Amino acid sequence: MVTLLIIRTQKVLDILSRLKILEPGWIIINKDKGGDIMAQDPVCNMNIEESKAAATSIYKGVTYYFCSTHCKEDFEKEPEKYVEV
């Protein structure tokens, strides 16, 4: 399942991230950044712009975005560890 969330400020995104409300697979559009689509790295939980992701991986039909190739490598070793199955 993919959930679309449109936020108006970076502060809201930061709060949601700290509360662990956001799950991998959510599509977040950050109005502060001109409507960029944000994704959450499932390994380190960093919020990143999809267009600036260092790497991506498709697992069970869902595209995951990563802040670094290191996070992508960790994910690909054990994807079940980072994704609710």
Summary of the structure (lengths in Angstrom):
residues: 85
radius of gyration: 12.2
end to end distance: 11.3
largest distance: 35.5
contacts: 233
relative contact order: 0.17
helix: 33%
strand: 31%
